[in-house]
Amino acid sequence: MAEQRVNILVYKSDGTLIAQYLLGDGEHLIGRDINCPVYLDSEYISTNHAKLHLGADGIYIEDLNSTSGTFLNGVTVRGKLRIKPGQVLQVGDLTIDLQPESTENIGPGSRLADGRYTLIRLLGRGGMGEVWLAKDEQLEEEVALKKLPPEVGADAMALADMRREVQKSRILSHPNIIRIHDLYAKSGEDPLITLEYVDGTDLTAIAATKTNGIFSWDEIEPLILQLCSALEFAHEQKIVHRDLKPANL
């Protein structure tokens, strides 16, 4: 089996990218020691803070009795735990986004899902894979296509969780919530989700244009009201987002 390579992106609490690494299979120390494969210069990071395990059986994180702690989705890591797709990894005051490289060689013009979707351009990458602008050849319309990490397709439980999440989210119809269309999962291919495509930007990008990233109340109030309206509607359907951040708004 080919080696799994993982992009490691490290962010400050304000969303600023401060470090990036590309790691292969093996054990990799995370810490403030300059010799650590994942070197993080922060007073809240211990000399040898945690250990990242990458291999064919998945991605694992192990806390090394750090002072400020290691967390998965806000829960303290004790011992060695598997990192499941979509979970948020935090070490000290920093967030680490793990992006496994795709096993498929794709680009603009590639046809996915038995030829139904044609990729147009890459919109972004994140812990849950790549997002592309694509054309639905059957409906002749543009969609956002989220290509999920290969480990989701290889993990029956993760794929079942994703299927349930898509089934629940498809019922959401609200002007401030992007519609989810479908989940495509076929043996031997990375699974993908198609969504409504919205041509716009996000709150992180808008904040970057502001002095010190600060909005005036007149600017932020209508955005917060839209967010609250969307969350209220989702909560009424008994759905919780769990990953609210400026980049997702």
N, C-alpha and C positions, 0 to 999 in steps of 0.2 A: 504494500500500500504506500502511495506517495506521502511524503512528509506534509503535515498540515502546518501552514504558516499563518500567523495571526498578527494583524496590525494592532498595536497598543497605542491608544490616544489618551493623553492625560490632560484633565481640565481643572481649572480653579473653580471655586464656587460660583463665580460670575459668568462662567461659560467660556473663559479664555483658554485656548489651547496652549499648553506650555511645554509639552514634550511629545515625541512620537517615536515608536520603536517597531521593528519588524522581527518577530521571534519565530523560531522553529520548534520542533519537538524537544522536550527535555524539561529540566527544572531551572527556573529563573528567579533569582532573588530580586525583591523590590525593596529599596531602602535609600538612606541618605549617604551611604558609603559610595564614593565615586566609582568603585569597582563593581557595583551591582549592575547587572544587565539592564534593569529598569531603575535608573538613578533619578531620584526625586529630591530636589533641594527645597525642603520645607521644614520649619521647626517642629511641625507636628508629625513628621515622619521619623521613625526610629532608624538607627544605623542599618540593621537588618530587620525590616518591618514585617515582610510577608514573603511567601514563596508561591510562585505561579507554576503549575504543572500542566504542560501541554503534551498531548499524545493522542493516539488513535481512539482511546476510550473516553476522550472528552477533555474539558478544561476544568482544572481544580485550583482553588486558592487555599492557602494554609497560613494562618497568622502565626508569627514567631514571637509571641509574648510582647507585642508592641505596646508602647505607652499609650498612644491615642486610639488604638484599635483598628480593626478591619471589619467592614460591614457589607452584607449582601441584602439589598432592598431594605436597608436601615437596621437589619438584625445583626448582632455581633457574631463574628465568625470565631468558632472555637474548634481547633483541630483542622482537618482537611475536608473541605466541602466542594461539591461539584457546582460549577457556575452554569446555570441553565440559560438558554437563549432568552434575552429580554431582561435578565436580572441586572441591577445596577450595583457595580462594585465600587466601594469607597475605601480608601486607605488614608487615615488621618483626615486632613481637610481637603483631600483631592479625590476626584472621581476618575475612574479608569474605564474607558470604552474599549471593549475587545471586539475586533472585526476579523473573523476568520476569512481568509481569501477563498473565493469561489473556486470550485473544482471545474467549472465550465468556462471556456474561453468565449466570452460574448462581447458584443459591441454594437454600435449603431447599425441597424439593418438586420441584426440577428432575429430569427423567428423562434418564439417560445410557445409552449403549450400546444404542441401539434400544429404549429403554424398560425395559431389564432392571433397572437400579438407580435407586432414588429417593433423592436426597440428604436427609439428616435434619438434620445440623448439622456445622459446620466444627470439626475437631479441632485443626488446626494448619497452619502454612505453613513451608516450608523451601526450600533451594536446589533441591530436586527436585520442587517444586510444592506443591499443597495436599492435605491429607488430610482426608477427610470420613467421618463415620459415615453409612452408607447401608443401604438395605434391598434385598436380592436378591429381586426379585419372583417369580422362578422357584422358588427354593428356600425362600422365605419365612423368611429369616434375616438378621440384621444382619451387615454386613461393614465393614471399613475400606477405603475407596476412595482410592487415591492418584492424583490427577489430575496428570499430568506436564506440564512446561513445553511450550509450543507448539513451541519449537525442536527438541525431541526428535522430534516427528512430522514436522517439515520436514527432518530430517537422516536420510537413509537409513542411514548408518553408525551413528549414535547409536541409532536404532530397532532395528537388527540386534543391536547390543551389548546393548540392554535385553532383547530377546527371548531371547538366549542366557543372560543372567543369570537371567531368570525360569525358563527351562527347567531350569537347574542347581539353582536354589534350591527348586524344587517337590519335589525328592526328599528334602528335609530334614524329618524327622519326629522332633521332640524336645520334651520338656515345657517347655524354656526358649527355644525358637525359635518365633517367630510364623510360621504357615503362609502361604505365598503360594498364592493360588488360580489367578489367570488374568491375562493381558494382553489388553487390547482396543485395537486400533489400526485406525481407519477413516479413509480419506482425507477431509480437511476438518474433522476433529475432533481435539481434543487427546487423545493416548493416555492410557490409565489402567490401573492395576494394582489388583486386589482382593486383600485379605489377610484373614486371621483377625482379628476384632475382639476386643481384650482391654480390658475396662473397668478402668482403673487409672491409675497415674501414672508418672513417670519419675524417674531418679536426680537430675536437675537440680532438679526441683520438691521432692523430699524434702530435698536438701541446703539449699535455701533456708529450710527450717524449723529447721535446726540452727544453733547458735551458731557463728559464723564458718565455717559450712558444713562443720563437722568431725563425722564419725561416730565413735562408740565402736567398738572392735574387735568387740564382741558384736553390734553392729548391722550392720557391714559384712561380717563374715566369711561369713554364709550367702549374701549377695548375690554376693560374689566367687566362692564355690564354684559357684553356679549359672552364673555367667558362664563360668568355666573349663570346666564340663561341656559347655556349649553350644558353646564354641569348639573343644574337643577333638573333639566329634562332627562339626562342620562341617569341620575340618581333615582328619579321616579320609575325608571325601567330596571332598577336594581343593578346598574352597571357603574363600576368605579374605574376611573382612568388609571391611576397609580403611577403615572410618569409625566406629570405636568411640569413643564419647564418652558422658558421662552422660545427655544428652538422648535417646540412642538405647537406653538401658537401662531 
